[in-house]
């Protein structure tokens, strides 16, 4: 098996196409990093929204139970 490049400097030079090759590698890696970061931020925002929604639902349930236990039913005149 023969290596495609004889040395590390030759590998880094990419046969005269280093600018294009390494620019493509950098663009790909940057895109992947942005995609992962965006996914993590969206996941965190979704979890926070779910927590807020659950807390609101718990407050509403607590308020509804407190309302029914503290206010007596209206009296009827007969």
N, CA and C atoms as an extended XYZ file, in Angstrom:
234
Properties=species:S:1:pos:R:3:atomname:S:1:resname:S:1:resid:I:1 pbc="F F F"
N         0.842       -1.170        0.000 N   UNK     1
C         0.000        0.000        0.000 CA  UNK     1
C         0.892        1.238        0.000 C   UNK     1
N         0.765        2.064       -0.994 N   UNK     2
C         1.567        3.280       -1.106 CA  UNK     2
C         0.754        4.467       -0.626 C   UNK     2
N         1.358        5.307        0.221 N   UNK     3
C         0.635        6.503        0.662 CA  UNK     3
C         0.486        7.493       -0.497 C   UNK     3
N        -0.595        8.258       -0.463 N   UNK     4
C        -0.854        9.236       -1.523 CA  UNK     4
C         0.104       10.417       -1.432 C   UNK     4
N         0.573       10.722       -0.229 N   UNK     5
C         1.480       11.856       -0.036 CA  UNK     5
C         2.746       11.352        0.633 C   UNK     5
N         3.877       11.913        0.231 N   UNK     6
C         5.163       11.434        0.730 CA  UNK     6
C         5.526       12.010        2.090 C   UNK     6
N         4.896       13.129        2.482 N   UNK     7
C         5.217       13.747        3.772 CA  UNK     7
C         4.018       14.560        4.257 C   UNK     7
N         4.102       14.998        5.506 N   UNK     8
C         3.026       15.830        6.060 CA  UNK     8
C         2.894       17.160        5.332 C   UNK     8
N         3.997       17.849        5.010 N   UNK     9
C         3.840       19.094        4.238 CA  UNK     9
C         3.175       18.855        2.878 C   UNK     9
N         3.482       17.738        2.246 N   UNK    10
C         2.845       17.424        0.961 CA  UNK    10
C         1.352       17.151        1.170 C   UNK    10
N         1.027       16.482        2.279 N   UNK    11
C        -0.382       16.232        2.598 CA  UNK    11
C        -1.112       17.545        2.826 C   UNK    11
N        -0.499       18.446        3.599 N   UNK    12
C        -1.135       19.725        3.887 CA  UNK    12
C        -1.267       20.594        2.638 C   UNK    12
N        -0.332       20.460        1.697 N   UNK    13
C        -0.388       21.235        0.451 CA  UNK    13
C        -1.430       20.667       -0.512 C   UNK    13
N        -1.807       19.417       -0.350 N   UNK    14
C        -2.840       18.754       -1.159 CA  UNK    14
C        -2.594       18.908       -2.659 C   UNK    14
N        -1.381       18.782       -3.060 N   UNK    15
C        -1.067       18.822       -4.488 CA  UNK    15
C        -1.384       20.149       -5.149 C   UNK    15
N        -1.315       21.235       -4.396 N   UNK    16
C        -1.585       22.554       -4.945 CA  UNK    16
C        -3.030       23.002       -4.777 C   UNK    16
N        -3.867       22.143       -4.235 N   UNK    17
C        -5.282       22.477       -4.039 CA  UNK    17
C        -5.621       22.679       -2.566 C   UNK    17
N        -4.629       22.981       -1.775 N   UNK    18
C        -4.817       23.072       -0.321 CA  UNK    18
C        -5.870       24.109        0.061 C   UNK    18
N        -5.848       25.271       -0.572 N   UNK    19
C        -6.801       26.324       -0.210 CA  UNK    19
C        -8.233       25.825       -0.366 C   UNK    19
N        -8.541       25.213       -1.477 N   UNK    20
C        -9.905       24.750       -1.747 CA  UNK    20
C       -10.287       23.574       -0.846 C   UNK    20
N        -9.343       22.647       -0.680 N   UNK    21
C        -9.622       21.464        0.140 CA  UNK    21
C        -9.844       21.862        1.589 C   UNK    21
N        -8.938       22.647        2.150 N   UNK    22
C        -9.059       22.997        3.571 CA  UNK    22
C       -10.198       23.981        3.810 C   UNK    22
N       -10.514       24.799        2.805 N   UNK    23
C       -11.685       25.664        2.920 CA  UNK    23
C       -12.962       24.821        2.969 C   UNK    23
N       -13.025       23.781        2.156 N   UNK    24
C       -14.186       22.887        2.169 CA  UNK    24
C       -14.274       22.131        3.491 C   UNK    24
N       -13.144       21.683        4.002 N   UNK    25
C       -13.131       20.989        5.296 CA  UNK    25
C       -13.591       21.939        6.398 C   UNK    25
N       -13.084       23.159        6.391 N   UNK    26
C       -13.468       24.140        7.417 CA  UNK    26
C       -14.953       24.479        7.322 C   UNK    26
N       -15.458       24.659        6.112 N   UNK    27
C       -16.884       24.974        5.939 CA  UNK    27
C       -17.757       23.824        6.430 C   UNK    27
N       -17.346       22.606        6.151 N   UNK    28
C       -18.102       21.440        6.602 CA  UNK    28
C       -18.102       21.345        8.120 C   UNK    28
N       -16.932       21.478        8.730 N   UNK    29
C       -16.849       21.398       10.192 CA  UNK    29
C       -17.619       22.535       10.855 C   UNK    29
N       -17.525       23.737       10.292 N   UNK    30
C       -18.264       24.871       10.843 CA  UNK    30
C       -19.767       24.623       10.753 C   UNK    30
N       -20.209       24.092        9.620 N   UNK    31
C       -21.636       23.779        9.465 CA  UNK    31
C       -22.091       22.751       10.490 C   UNK    31
N       -21.287       21.733       10.714 N   UNK    32
C       -21.644       20.707       11.696 CA  UNK    32
C       -21.679       21.266       13.111 C   UNK    32
N       -20.714       22.115       13.449 N   UNK    33
C       -20.693       22.724       14.783 CA  UNK    33
C       -21.928       23.604       14.980 C   UNK    33
N       -22.277       24.389       13.972 N   UNK    34
C       -23.468       25.247       14.065 CA  UNK    34
C       -24.724       24.393       14.198 C   UNK    34
N       -24.811       23.313       13.440 N   UNK    35
C       -25.970       22.424       13.509 CA  UNK    35
C       -26.113       21.807       14.899 C   UNK    35
N       -25.016       21.336       15.465 N   UNK    36
C       -25.064       20.741       16.806 CA  UNK    36
C       -25.435       21.796       17.839 C   UNK    36
N       -24.839       22.980       17.751 N   UNK    37
C       -25.150       24.049       18.707 CA  UNK    37
C       -26.614       24.458       18.603 C   UNK    37
N       -27.119       24.607       17.395 N   UNK    38
C       -28.521       24.988       17.201 CA  UNK    38
C       -29.452       23.918       17.757 C   UNK    38
N       -29.111       22.666       17.553 N   UNK    39
C       -29.923       21.569       18.071 CA  UNK    39
C       -29.938       21.579       19.593 C   UNK    39
N       -28.789       21.793       20.219 N   UNK    40
C       -28.725       21.832       21.681 CA  UNK    40
C       -29.522       23.001       22.241 C   UNK    40
N       -29.428       24.154       21.609 N   UNK    41
C       -30.184       25.327       22.067 CA  UNK    41
C       -31.683       25.082       21.918 C   UNK    41
N       -32.100       24.529       20.787 N   UNK    42
C       -33.524       24.245       20.577 CA  UNK    42
C       -34.029       23.219       21.585 C   UNK    42
N       -33.213       22.221       21.887 N   UNK    43
C       -33.595       21.206       22.871 CA  UNK    43
C       -33.760       21.829       24.251 C   UNK    43
N       -32.824       22.682       24.617 N   UNK    44
C       -32.900       23.357       25.919 CA  UNK    44
C       -34.138       24.252       25.990 C   UNK    44
N       -34.431       24.978       24.917 N   UNK    45
C       -35.615       25.840       24.891 CA  UNK    45
C       -36.896       25.016       24.989 C   UNK    45
N       -36.929       23.880       24.324 N   UNK    46
C       -38.108       23.016       24.388 CA  UNK    46
C       -38.316       22.484       25.803 C   UNK    46
N       -37.240       22.038       26.441 N   UNK    47
C       -37.358       21.550       27.817 CA  UNK    47
C       -37.825       22.654       28.756 C   UNK    47
N       -37.310       23.863       28.581 N   UNK    48
C       -37.748       24.986       29.414 CA  UNK    48
C       -39.221       25.303       29.182 C   UNK    48
N       -39.667       25.249       27.938 N   UNK    49
C       -41.077       25.509       27.636 CA  UNK    49
C       -41.965       24.443       28.268 C   UNK    49
N       -41.529       23.196       28.233 N   UNK    50
C       -42.302       22.117       28.857 CA  UNK    50
C       -42.363       22.315       30.363 C   UNK    50
N       -41.229       22.685       30.975 N   UNK    51
C       -41.224       22.939       32.425 CA  UNK    51
C       -42.170       24.077       32.790 C   UNK    51
N       -42.135       25.160       32.005 N   UNK    52
C       -43.034       26.285       32.275 CA  UNK    52
C       -44.494       25.868       32.133 C   UNK    52
N       -44.797       25.094       31.111 N   UNK    53
C       -46.169       24.649       30.881 CA  UNK    53
C       -46.635       23.732       32.014 C   UNK    53
N       -45.780       22.835       32.467 N   UNK    54
C       -46.152       21.947       33.568 CA  UNK    54
C       -46.332       22.730       34.864 C   UNK    54
N       -45.471       23.703       35.110 N   UNK    55
C       -45.602       24.524       36.318 CA  UNK    55
C       -46.896       25.326       36.271 C   UNK    55
N       -47.235       25.857       35.107 N   UNK    56
C       -48.487       26.614       34.970 CA  UNK    56
C       -49.686       25.708       35.207 C   UNK    56
N       -49.656       24.513       34.652 N   UNK    57
C       -50.763       23.574       34.850 CA  UNK    57
C       -50.900       23.205       36.326 C   UNK    57
N       -49.772       23.027       37.013 N   UNK    58
C       -49.820       22.708       38.443 CA  UNK    58
C       -50.400       23.875       39.230 C   UNK    58
N       -50.006       25.105       38.875 N   UNK    59
C       -50.555       26.277       39.564 CA  UNK    59
C       -52.055       26.391       39.329 C   UNK    59
N       -52.495       26.124       38.099 N   UNK    60
C       -53.925       26.188       37.792 CA  UNK    60
C       -54.700       25.120       38.563 C   UNK    60
N       -54.157       23.905       38.638 N   UNK    61
C       -54.821       22.848       39.407 CA  UNK    61
C       -54.887       23.213       40.884 C   UNK    61
N       -53.795       23.760       41.400 N   UNK    62
C       -53.755       24.140       42.808 CA  UNK    62
C       -54.752       25.267       43.075 C   UNK    62
N       -54.809       26.231       42.186 N   UNK    63
C       -55.754       27.334       42.343 CA  UNK    63
C       -57.191       26.863       42.245 C   UNK    63
N       -57.464       25.937       41.350 N   UNK    64
C       -58.827       25.422       41.196 CA  UNK    64
C       -59.246       24.632       42.426 C   UNK    64
N       -58.347       23.845       42.997 N   UNK    65
C       -58.707       23.075       44.187 CA  UNK    65
C       -58.882       23.996       45.384 C   UNK    65
N       -58.079       25.024       45.470 N   UNK    66
C       -58.204       25.986       46.564 CA  UNK    66
C       -59.516       26.760       46.440 C   UNK    66
N       -59.919       27.070       45.222 N   UNK    67
C       -61.147       27.820       44.978 CA  UNK    67
C       -62.372       27.004       45.392 C   UNK    67
N       -62.384       25.741       45.077 N   UNK    68
C       -63.551       24.913       45.409 CA  UNK    68
C       -63.611       24.575       46.889 C   UNK    68
N       -62.502       24.588       47.600 N   UNK    69
C       -62.534       24.228       49.021 CA  UNK    69
C       -62.757       25.429       49.916 C   UNK    69
N       -62.467       26.626       49.479 N   UNK    70
C       -62.582       27.786       50.363 CA  UNK    70
C       -63.875       28.552       50.181 C   UNK    70
N       -64.509       28.439       49.056 N   UNK    71
C       -65.743       29.191       48.820 CA  UNK    71
C       -66.923       28.235       48.980 C   UNK    71
N       -67.806       28.509       49.928 N   UNK    72
C       -68.958       27.624       50.101 CA  UNK    72
C       -69.927       27.806       48.939 C   UNK    72
N       -70.698       26.785       48.654 N   UNK    73
C       -71.670       26.915       47.564 CA  UNK    73
C       -72.730       27.936       47.938 C   UNK    73
N       -73.322       28.581       46.963 N   UNK    74
C       -74.339       29.597       47.260 CA  UNK    74
C       -75.581       28.955       47.888 C   UNK    74
N       -76.191       29.708       48.803 N   UNK    75
C       -77.398       29.210       49.467 CA  UNK    75
C       -78.599       29.516       48.599 C   UNK    75
N       -79.538       28.589       48.600 N   UNK    76
C       -80.752       28.773       47.812 CA  UNK    76
C       -81.875       29.237       48.732 C   UNK    76
N       -82.619       30.203       48.280 N   UNK    77
C       -83.800       30.654       49.029 CA  UNK    77
C       -84.990       29.801       48.606 C   UNK    77
N       -85.665       29.237       49.586 N   UNK    78
C       -86.813       28.393       49.245 CA  UNK    78
C       -88.080       28.942       49.770 C   UNK    78
